[in-house]
């Protein structure tokens, strides 16, 4: 619970209260969802689109991909300047924060929710159509990065895009190893070794019988 709340007393008490009352619903508790929903509703349309894009990306998101998804993941489309202002508004509202994230093995500028329950509530509040649209926008951004096969496949799958099957990696089968005898353990097979040559056997002649005395 401390990991989910990140030190916020309300976000720590509400899950504990939900467990005590036996609500058992997946995601954030009702009290947290209401608080987060009110905070999200105070955002402008463009800033809310940024928050939705970060929620679809996951816990951490690269800034360039968030900007692309926010610009093309809704109507009307945002310009680069409008998307940048929307990011700044979401950061100023303490909904998301700027953070260094790892993308394809290297650190880049990114965005993340300040607390995980905010991301869960934001994602749960999206309609299925909106989720598909944002996942599709992320997939189009990932298409420009040939190394992002895993992220591309995940977003295409969640967008119900039939192209996802073309990026699934086949499972390689490992051929069985040949058993080694105890005497050959630790030895490497030598392909240049030749079988020992055999010398032709000599045929021995039977000794001639002794002739008897002439009679």
N, C-alpha and C positions, 0 to 999 in steps of 0.2 A: 504493500500500500504506500510505503514511503516513496518507492520508485515512481508510482503513478502520480502521487501528489506533488513530488519535488519540494516538499517542505511546506506546502500550503495547508493550514489547519482544516479548512473546509473540505478540500479534496481528500484529506486523510480521514476525516470523521464520517463523511457521507458513505464511502464504501463499507466502513466498519458498521455503520447503522443499517446498511442494506443487508449485510451478512447476518446481523442480529435479527432483523425482521424477516429474513428468509425470502427476500424478493427473488434472488437468483437469476435476474435478467442479465444477459451478456451486455458488455459495454459499460458506460458510465451510469452511476445511480441517478435517480430521478431529480434529486435536488441539484446535483452538479449539471445535469443536462439543462435544467431550467435557467440556471445562472449563466451557463455558457451561451445558450440560445439568446438570452437577452443581450449579452455582449456582442454577439455576432450580428444581431438585428440592428445594432447602432452603427454598424459599418455602412459606408456608401456602397452602391452597386458594384463599382469597380474594385474597391477594396475587398468586398465580400467574394468577388470572383477570384481574387488572389488567394484568400483563405481556402476557398474550395479547391483550388489547384494544388496548394500545399497538402491538403488533406488527402487528395487522390494520389499524390506522389508517394506518400508514406511519412515516416518520422522525420526524415531529412530530405531536402530537395535542392538541387542545383539551381542557382538563381536564373541562369539563362533558360533552363527548361520551364521554370515557373512563369517567366515572362512570356515565353512562346505559348504555353498552355492558357495563360490568362488572356492573351491577345486573341487567340483563335478559338477559345473554348466557350464562346457565347456570342450573343447578338445584342447590339452591334459590336463589331470587332474594334478592339482598342488599338490606338496608335502606340508606338514605342514610348512616347512621352506620357501618354495616359496610363500605360501599364506601370511605368516607373513611379508616377505619382501614387498609383494605387498601392504599390508595395510600401512606399513610405507611409501612407495612411494606415495600413495594417500594422506596421511596426510601431507607429506612434500610439495606436490603440492598445498596444501590449498584447495583441493576439498572436503575432508571430515575432520572431527575432532573427536578426542576421547572425549567421554562424558559419564557420568553416566546415564544410562537409567533404566527404571523400566520394569522388566520382571516377569510376574506372581506375582506381588505384592512385589517384593524385588529389591533393586538397584544392578545393575551389570555393568560391563564394556561394553561399546558400542561404536558405530560409528554413526555419523549423518552428513548430509550435512551442510556446513556452512551457506548456504542460500537456502530457499525453491525453488527459480527458477532454481537452479542447479539440484535439484532432479527432478523437473518436466521435464526439458529439457532432462535429462539423460533417464528418463523413456519413454518419447515420442520417443526418438531415437532408442529404442529397437524394433526389429522385433517381430512379434507375436510368432514366434518359440522360440526366445531367452527368451521372457517373460515366456512362458510355461516351458521351461527348468529350469529357475531359481526358479520359483514358485514350481516346482516339487522337486528341491533340498532343498528348505526350508521346504516343507512338510515332506521329509524324515528325516530332522533334528528334526522336531516337533514330529514325531512319537516316539522319545526316551523320550519325556516328556509327561507322561499321563495327566498332568493337562492342557496342552496347546491345549484344544479341539477347542477353537474358532479360534486360529491361524492356526491350522491344517486344519480345514474346509475351511477357507478363501483361503489358498494356494492351496488346492486340487481343489477347485472350479475354481480358476483362471488358474490352469493348465489343466482344462478340464478332470480331473481324475474322473472316475466313483465312486471311493471310497468315494467321498465327501458326497453322499447321506446317507451313513451309519453313518456319524458323525453329521448329522443335529439333533438338539434337538427337540423332540416333544413338541408341545404346550399343556400345561396342562389346562384342562377345570375346572373352579371353579364351584362347585355345588351351585345352588341358595340357599339363606338363607330363612328360614321360617319366615314369618312375625310374629312379637310379638304384642300382644295387649297392650294397654296403661297401663293396670293394672299390666302386667307382666314385664314391663321395669325394667331392673336392677336386675332381679331375675335370679338365676341359676336353671335350672331344676334339681330336685332331683330324681335320678333314684330309690332310696331306699324308696321313699315315697309310702305309701299304701293308697288306697281309704278308706275313713271312713267307719267303720263297721256299719251295721244297726242291731238294736235289733229287734227281732221278735215281731210283734204287738200282743197284747192280745185281744182276742175276748170277748167282753162284752155280757153277757146274758141279754136278755130282762127281766125286772122284772115280776114276776109271777102275774097274775091277782088275785085280792081279791075274795075270795069266798063269795057268798051271804049267808044270813041266811037260815038255813035248813027249809024247809017248810013242 
